[in-house]
Amino acid sequence: MIPNLNAVMKRLVLGEGWLAKRMKAMRFHLIALPGRVIRHARQLVLRVGAAGDAAARLIAARKAIRGLALGPAG
């Protein structure tokens, strides 16, 4: 069986607590967060509202994705 991208994302990036959650939960907790894209000093900055631990969850997911992109250390 070939898993879809949603299943891979939940398993490798979001962790064990997200395995049983549906795409609707991901949409409400991660994708549909209120935020604003700001251009500052020739950089794009995403400002996310302080709704619970959503910002920390996004940062952790981004670090996990970056770790996957870099491959195994060594």
Summary of the structure (lengths in Angstrom):
residues: 74
radius of gyration: 14.3
end to end distance: 30.4
largest distance: 46.6
contacts: 137
relative contact order: 0.13
helix: 53%
strand: 16%
